[in-house]
Amino acid sequence: MNLVVFQDSDLREMALQEWLDLRQDRVYVISDREAQGDFDEKALLGMGYAGVSVYSNYIGNGAIDADVLDLHARFGIDRIVAMGEDDVIRAARLRAALNLPGQSLESAVAYRDKVVMKALLRGAGIPVTPFRALGSPMDLIAFEREYPLPLFIKPISSSGSTGVRPLRTRAELQAFLETGFIARFPGSE
């Protein structure tokens, strides 16, 4: 079986060789260059991986998608595995493009996009706190007029509590309006 594994943290901490038979499965690992420290491609290839590619600007790097499509054209990818939250949608998009089994794009978006997730929960009759997608400062202003402070702002696809901003005071609201609408990664939220 040929697998692509997205791993956005230090590859030396990954135990794929314990989970998979690297003599039987061809595993192509794709990772974040900045997470690798003193990256040693030869040492990782010596562990039995079929290929190791690291990329700068990992989350926003579209060349990764093109390279996975190229791997598929050359070797035929059977599965795509995302080891981290930030790769769930990327992996689902690639699975859809390559007609591979695994988590669908619809499911991945519901898992990662907080607005979609809460809308689905609300639609299923599960109570959720009031929320709104913030496409512009006007959305926040309107929401704050309807639901007074305190408010909590969270990027729609951040991992864990990354990027969460509590707005408890008018001064914090004003500061967020001045600088808070800059995307975490260019071209993303």
C-alpha positions in Angstrom: 0.0 0.0 0.0 1.2 3.5 -0.8 0.5 6.1 1.9 0.9 9.8 2.1 1.2 11.0 5.7 0.9 14.7 6.6 2.8 15.4 9.8 3.1 19.0 10.9 5.4 18.4 13.9 8.9 17.0 14.4 9.3 13.9 12.4 11.7 12.4 14.9 8.7 12.2 17.3 6.5 10.2 14.9 6.3 6.5 15.5 5.1 5.4 12.1 7.7 2.7 11.9 6.0 1.2 15.0 2.5 1.4 13.5 3.2 0.3 9.9 5.3 -2.3 8.2 7.6 0.0 6.3 9.0 -3.0 4.5 5.6 -3.7 3.0 4.0 -0.2 2.9 5.5 2.7 0.9 5.1 5.8 3.1 5.7 9.3 1.8 5.9 11.7 4.7 5.1 15.4 4.1 6.0 17.9 6.9 6.6 21.4 8.0 10.3 22.5 7.6 10.1 24.9 10.6 9.1 22.0 12.9 12.1 19.9 12.0 14.9 21.6 13.8 18.1 20.0 12.5 16.3 18.1 9.8 18.2 15.0 8.5 16.5 13.6 5.4 19.0 10.7 5.1 18.3 9.5 8.7 14.6 9.6 8.1 14.9 7.7 4.8 17.1 5.2 6.6 14.1 4.5 8.9 12.4 3.1 5.9 10.2 5.9 4.5 9.8 5.9 0.7 10.1 9.6 0.7 10.3 12.6 3.0 9.5 16.1 1.9 9.5 19.2 4.1 8.0 22.6 3.1 8.2 26.1 4.4 4.9 28.0 4.7 3.5 24.5 5.4 -0.1 25.4 6.1 -0.5 27.8 3.2 1.8 26.0 0.7 -0.2 24.9 -2.3 2.8 23.2 -3.8 2.2 20.4 -1.3 -1.1 19.5 -3.0 0.6 19.6 -6.5 3.4 17.3 -5.2 0.9 14.8 -3.8 -1.0 14.7 -7.1 2.4 14.1 -8.8 3.2 11.3 -6.3 -0.2 9.7 -7.2 0.5 10.0 -10.9 3.9 8.3 -10.4 3.2 5.7 -7.8 -0.5 5.5 -7.2 -1.5 6.6 -3.7 -3.9 4.3 -1.8 -4.4 6.3 1.4 -3.8 9.8 2.7 -3.5 10.3 6.5 -3.5 13.6 8.4 -1.8 13.4 11.7 -2.7 17.0 12.8 -5.8 19.1 12.8 -4.4 21.6 10.3 -4.1 18.9 7.6 -7.6 17.4 7.9 -9.2 19.6 5.2 -6.1 19.4 2.9 -6.1 15.6 3.1 -9.9 15.4 2.5 -9.6 17.6 -0.6 -6.8 15.4 -2.0 -8.8 12.3 -1.2 -11.8 13.7 -3.1 -9.6 14.7 -6.1 -8.0 11.2 -6.2 -11.2 9.3 -5.3 -9.6 7.7 -2.3 -11.3 6.4 0.8 -11.3 8.2 4.1 -12.8 11.2 5.7 -14.9 13.2 3.2 -14.4 16.9 2.6 -17.9 17.6 4.0 -17.0 15.8 7.2 -13.6 17.5 7.4 -15.1 20.9 7.0 -17.7 20.2 9.7 -14.9 19.1 12.0 -12.6 22.0 11.4 -14.8 25.0 10.6 -16.3 26.2 13.9 -19.2 28.0 12.1 -20.2 25.0 10.1 -19.8 22.8 13.1 -22.1 24.9 15.3 -24.7 25.4 12.6 -24.9 21.6 12.2 -25.2 21.1 16.0 -27.9 23.8 16.2 -29.7 22.2 13.2 -29.7 18.8 15.1 -31.3 20.5 18.1 -28.2 20.6 20.2 -27.9 23.9 22.1 -24.8 26.0 21.3 -23.8 29.5 22.4 -24.6 32.3 20.0 -22.1 32.6 17.2 -21.5 34.4 13.9 -19.0 34.2 11.1 -16.9 37.4 11.1 -16.2 38.3 7.5 -15.6 42.0 8.3 -15.5 44.4 11.3 -19.2 45.2 10.7 -20.1 41.6 11.5 -18.4 41.9 14.9 -20.0 45.3 15.6 -23.5 43.9 14.8 -22.9 40.8 16.9 -21.7 42.9 19.9 -24.8 45.0 19.7 -27.0 41.9 19.8 -24.8 40.0 22.4 -22.9 42.4 24.7 -19.5 41.8 26.1 -17.8 39.6 27.0 -17.2 37.9 23.6 -14.7 35.3 22.4 -13.2 35.4 18.9 -11.8 32.2 17.4 -10.5 31.6 13.9 -12.8 29.2 12.1 -10.1 26.6 11.6 -7.5 27.1 14.3 -6.3 24.1 16.4 -7.1 23.9 20.1 -7.2 27.4 21.6 -4.8 28.9 19.0 -5.9 32.4 18.2 -8.7 32.7 20.7 -9.2 36.3 21.8 -11.5 37.2 24.7 -13.0 40.6 24.4 -14.1 41.6 27.9 -14.0 45.4 27.7 -14.8 48.1 25.1 -11.0 48.8 24.9 -10.3 45.1 24.0 -13.1 45.3 21.4 -11.7 48.5 19.9 -8.2 47.0 19.8 -9.5 43.9 18.0 -11.4 46.0 15.5 -8.1 47.8 14.7 -6.0 44.8 14.2 -8.0 41.5 14.6 -9.0 41.1 11.0 -5.6 40.2 9.7 -5.6 36.5 8.6 -3.5 34.0 10.7 -2.1 32.8 7.4 -2.3 34.8 4.1 -5.2 33.6 2.0 -6.8 31.7 4.9 -9.4 33.0 7.4 
